[in-house]
Amino acid sequence: MAEDETGFGQQYPEDSSSEFNKHSFAISRALALISTAKIVKVTAVDTAKKTVTVRPLVKMIDGTGNTYEHGDVSAIPYWQWQMGKNSVIGDPAVDDIGVMICCDRDISAVKATKAIAPPGSLRQLDISDGIYFGGLLNGDPEQWVKFTDTGLELHDKNSNALVSSSTGWEFTGPVKFNQVITAAGNLQLGGAVLAVNGSSYGGTFTGADFRIGSGGTLVSLAGHWHASNNTPPTPGH
């Protein structure tokens, strides 16, 4: 097509050259008005209402090639991985990039009542009825849960980690227990037992089978034995 035959607006000269082309043009214009899925960036987050404000990243374009940015779309519910009362919580953050899926009908009444409801209006496939799904084209996270071929990994932003494998669980970083620790098997230590401040431990360990005193006190083991010839006693003695 020559440069002087490009036409004006969204319509080309050939779009009116036949009845088929006329109908095709009308259909294409109608399809251009519906919203299905859009790549968006988060501009605001409301964690109390579980909604975000987003801005579509692909610009609009008019018939002469001029481009225009979209405005913000507010009160968009965001998705979380939740099953009943169980959830993996990770709220969106400003500047996150994700996908917004636009529902086929007005969902405003369902958002308000969280129950079966008629559509709030006659609009269909509208950008106002979007649902935000995050995690697209973003940088590496600072903390994460990862499923691998050998097990699970849990990492936080403080360089602490919990990693599983066929040999068990491995902690990286200090671990603090605020309750009683019960070990059904052997307890193996690769280092010294220290106080919270890192100094030598001066307390007392007690248990069903042993007690370790503090300050160099005699170590006492329930059912222990002593013999000069290092021979165990007869069972029952």
C-alpha positions in Angstrom: 0.0 0.0 0.0 1.4 3.4 -1.0 2.0 6.0 1.8 -0.9 8.2 0.5 -3.3 5.3 0.8 -3.0 4.6 4.5 -6.3 6.3 5.3 -7.3 8.1 8.5 -8.0 6.9 12.0 -8.3 3.1 12.5 -9.8 2.4 9.1 -7.9 1.8 5.9 -9.5 2.4 2.4 -9.8 -1.3 1.7 -11.9 -1.7 4.9 -14.9 -0.3 3.1 -14.3 -1.9 -0.3 -16.7 -4.8 0.3 -19.4 -5.9 2.6 -17.1 -8.6 4.1 -14.4 -6.0 4.8 -16.9 -3.7 6.4 -18.1 -6.4 8.7 -14.5 -7.5 9.5 -13.6 -3.9 10.4 -16.6 -3.5 12.7 -15.8 -6.8 14.4 -12.1 -6.0 14.9 -13.0 -2.6 16.4 -15.4 -4.3 18.8 -12.8 -6.8 19.8 -10.3 -4.0 20.4 -12.5 -2.6 23.2 -12.5 -5.7 25.4 -10.0 -6.4 28.1 -8.7 -10.0 28.6 -5.2 -10.1 30.2 -2.9 -7.2 30.7 0.7 -6.9 32.0 0.7 -4.3 34.7 2.8 -2.6 37.4 1.7 -2.1 41.0 1.5 1.5 42.0 -0.2 1.1 45.4 -1.1 -1.7 47.9 -3.8 -2.0 50.5 -3.0 -5.1 52.5 -6.1 -4.7 54.7 -8.5 -4.9 51.8 -6.2 -7.2 49.8 -6.3 -4.9 46.8 -3.8 -3.2 44.6 -3.8 -0.2 42.2 -2.1 -1.1 38.9 -1.1 0.6 35.7 -1.1 -1.3 32.4 2.4 -1.2 30.9 1.5 -1.6 27.2 0.6 1.8 25.9 -2.5 2.6 23.9 -2.2 3.7 20.2 -4.4 5.7 18.0 -5.1 5.5 14.3 -2.2 7.8 13.4 0.4 6.0 15.5 0.4 8.2 18.5 0.8 6.4 21.8 -0.7 7.2 25.2 -0.1 5.8 28.7 -3.0 4.1 30.6 -4.1 5.6 33.9 -4.2 3.8 37.2 -6.8 1.2 37.9 -7.7 0.9 41.6 -9.4 -1.6 43.9 -8.1 -4.7 42.0 -8.1 -7.8 44.2 -4.8 -9.6 44.4 -4.3 -13.4 44.5 -2.8 -15.3 47.4 -2.1 -19.0 47.6 -4.7 -20.1 50.1 -6.5 -23.4 50.8 -9.2 -23.1 53.6 -7.5 -21.6 56.6 -4.0 -22.2 55.3 -2.0 -19.8 53.2 1.4 -18.8 51.9 1.4 -15.1 52.5 3.4 -12.7 50.3 1.7 -9.4 49.8 2.5 -7.4 46.5 4.8 -4.4 46.7 4.9 -1.2 44.8 6.7 -1.6 41.4 6.0 -5.3 41.2 5.1 -6.5 37.7 2.4 -9.1 37.2 -0.6 -10.1 35.1 -4.1 -8.8 35.5 -6.9 -11.1 34.3 -10.1 -9.3 33.5 -13.4 -11.1 34.3 -16.1 -11.4 31.7 -18.8 -9.6 33.9 -18.9 -6.9 36.5 -17.6 -8.5 39.8 -18.2 -5.5 42.1 -21.2 -7.0 43.9 -19.3 -10.3 44.5 -16.3 -8.3 45.8 -18.6 -6.5 48.3 -20.6 -9.5 49.5 -18.2 -12.4 49.0 -21.2 -14.4 47.9 -23.3 -15.2 44.8 -24.6 -11.9 43.4 -25.9 -10.5 40.1 -23.4 -8.4 38.0 -23.1 -4.9 39.3 -23.7 -3.5 35.8 -23.9 -4.5 32.2 -20.2 -4.1 31.4 -18.3 -7.1 30.1 -14.6 -7.9 29.9 -13.8 -4.5 31.4 -10.5 -3.5 32.9 -12.3 -2.5 36.1 -13.1 -6.1 36.8 -9.5 -7.3 36.9 -7.7 -9.7 39.3 -4.0 -9.3 39.9 -1.6 -12.2 39.7 2.0 -11.1 40.6 5.4 -12.5 40.0 6.3 -11.7 36.4 9.5 -10.1 35.0 10.6 -9.2 38.5 14.2 -9.4 40.0 15.5 -12.2 42.2 13.7 -12.3 45.6 15.5 -11.7 48.9 13.7 -14.6 50.7 11.9 -17.6 49.3 10.5 -21.1 49.6 11.8 -23.4 46.9 10.9 -27.0 45.9 13.9 -28.8 44.5 14.7 -32.3 43.2 16.3 -33.2 46.5 13.9 -31.5 48.9 12.8 -28.1 50.2 14.7 -24.8 50.8 13.6 -22.0 53.0 15.7 -18.8 52.8 15.3 -15.4 54.5 16.8 -12.0 53.9 19.1 -12.4 56.9 21.1 -15.3 55.3 19.3 -17.9 57.5 18.3 -21.1 55.7 16.6 -24.4 56.3 17.4 -27.0 53.6 16.3 -30.6 53.4 17.8 -33.6 51.6 17.9 -37.4 51.9 20.2 -37.0 54.9 17.8 -34.7 56.9 17.4 -31.0 57.6 20.3 -28.5 57.7 20.0 -25.1 59.5 22.2 -22.2 58.5 22.3 -19.4 61.1 21.6 -19.4 64.9 18.5 -21.2 66.1 16.7 -20.2 69.3 14.2 -22.5 71.0 11.8 -20.9 73.5 10.2 -24.2 74.6 11.5 -27.7 75.8 13.3 -29.7 73.1 12.5 -33.4 73.0 14.7 -35.7 71.0 13.4 -39.2 70.2 16.8 -40.3 68.9 20.4 -39.4 69.5 21.4 -35.8 70.1 24.8 -35.2 68.4 26.7 -32.0 68.9 29.6 -30.9 66.7 30.6 -28.1 69.0 30.4 -26.8 72.6 27.3 -26.0 74.5 27.4 -22.2 75.1 25.3 -19.7 77.0 23.1 -17.2 75.0 25.9 -14.6 75.1 28.4 -17.0 73.7 30.3 -17.7 77.0 30.7 -21.2 78.6 27.4 -22.6 79.8 27.1 -22.5 83.6 23.6 -24.1 84.0 22.4 -27.6 84.6 21.1 -30.1 82.1 18.5 -32.6 83.5 16.7 -35.5 81.9 15.2 -38.9 82.5 18.6 -40.6 82.0 21.2 -38.1 82.9 22.0 -34.9 84.8 25.0 -32.7 84.2 25.9 -30.3 87.0 27.4 -26.8 86.7 30.8 -25.5 87.8 32.6 -28.8 87.4 30.2 -30.7 89.6 30.2 -34.5 89.3 28.4 -35.8 86.2 25.7 -38.3 87.3 24.1 -40.8 84.9 21.0 -42.8 86.0 21.8 -46.5 86.0 25.6 -45.8 85.6 28.2 -48.1 87.0 31.8 -47.9 88.3 34.3 -50.8 88.5 38.0 -51.0 88.9 38.3 -53.7 86.3 36.0 -51.8 83.9 33.6 -54.8 83.8 29.9 -54.1 83.6 27.8 -55.3 86.4 25.4 -58.3 86.2 22.0 -57.3 84.8 19.6 -56.3 87.6 22.5 -55.1 89.9 
